[in-house]
Amino acid sequence: AIRLPEEAVDWIEQYDRPEPFFLYFAHRNIHTPCIPNERFRGKSELGIWGDFILELDWSVGEVLNVLERKGKLDNTLVIFSSDNGGIPRTDDSAPADGMPPHRPNGPLRGHKTLAHEGGHRVPFLVRWPGKVKAGVTNSSLVALTDLMATFAELTGQSLTPTAGVDSFSFLPTLLDQPPTSPVRPSLVMDGNYGRFSLRRGPWKLIECRGGGGYFGKHPNEMDADTPPGQLYNVALDRDESENLYESHPEVVASLRSELETIRRAGHSRPIPPQ
């Protein structure tokens, strides 16, 4: 893993082997403390936090530029994503840590550490000329854990039965082709208090009140007069504003059963008998 753009650029510059390469660039500019380089200070309209993100944008461009200089840009799969949603800065204390009032997760409810969409739904941008159509949006359900199975299929590898037990290949989705292996049917997520949620199709079940994370009330401290869980149709209600838990008990029961099956199995991808 490489964390600094200079290291990523140097690594690509020096790579002269004929074999394909894999570079994992774990950028630090998505996280506090916000310390942008002097050349970016005051260049955004969102304070030091915006300057920091501006530096992130620049560094991604530098990686693409070196790929182009090396003649590798058009045959390299580039993926840009994040591991979780951001932490909101919407109160008067925000300027103290360099972040003015801002909603980093846009209209999504919740944030990092919560089971709501703002904690888990993140950008996932793909560039692969000649393979992935530019300007296309896809609503398929994928997770970062799926990268393992996807890269395995891309490179002609076979995962062992116990490798990547929560990983589903979405390579056919990228290539707009019929799937050659099981696609992801559902996705398990959680908050930091150990309360889980399950997404399947348009439906999302959260097995507690609240978001079940560190930033906010503990689920045991929530209003006992509200439903004991949450059910949302995120296709119609992306900001999770209408709890359908009590009006769709059959959906709740089905999702609870699937979540319990995954719990008992310890994995979500089918493992063939050995």
Steps between C-alpha positions, in 0.01 A plus 500: 500500500620851412371806684668801337446616139873550446561136590224384263636707212859383563390137522321515163789690343744229604282202402654361183400134518280353223256344745183685611531682831271561797533823696302566817514872574349556847482879500508679835328819381155366586579500871590739778726670588449737208843626400495598132819593324563875495432519125137400566426714808224751441429365152157351572177650633469247781782597732794277582288188449414605146867580436588151616250342259627726223845351558346154480345582163834631373684188610256270319570704189874454552454122508301511176764728345787261575298209361455701182872584481584132534250407229292295743195722552273344239557141612493555876193445716478792745257487794440788740294439813486536879465259789219683683294815511622826646446663838266802483609848603181698554542684830695793645788279614585411141753778426713381792610195304519677167165384365227760446135388509461249221310179412765269353245225442255725317135400548583163657400441861773427750875487472809297583440235774123486434298236318313762300587572136724795588733259677534249217394633159810652343620612155629221279650637180651280229712596199589229249503622137365251250359282779274721714275752329569858604227703667291198600342450842427150630276422797631148565568417864876465556736526796873557530534138614396407147825632357679178595270273297481756218877526465531123522262455207669782309840330530371148441549386856273273704434576864527208737172412677611679817650810333290811461197344665310830475627593153294488179647585160338794325731481196209411265316808629798718409517344155121509454494123453289217649641378834712185495475439877256585781437872531462673834143437625526712812743696714556494876602829665524616857550782746778508755279373784469165326151559362467360149305590192422309181440643154324285239357651186326826593450394861724575795451367852674650803458278803487778759375849570734776383817446304684273744826695494733710715386843380153516649289319755560139590212284367402423861451872561253550215130573548333173601173614341648478151516170305780268619656503154498685172400407146551729203442478129821675402408497131212737578628646827874546467521725807325238719228733625202261503531198729288217355590249771147459634317522166701226325549223760545237228800685357647546849461128570664402170798730546543397864505136394764564234714701741482221757595242237809703412584538869483126558701419189764764567511602134270630227647342185396139436785261572490174302531175696857379538 
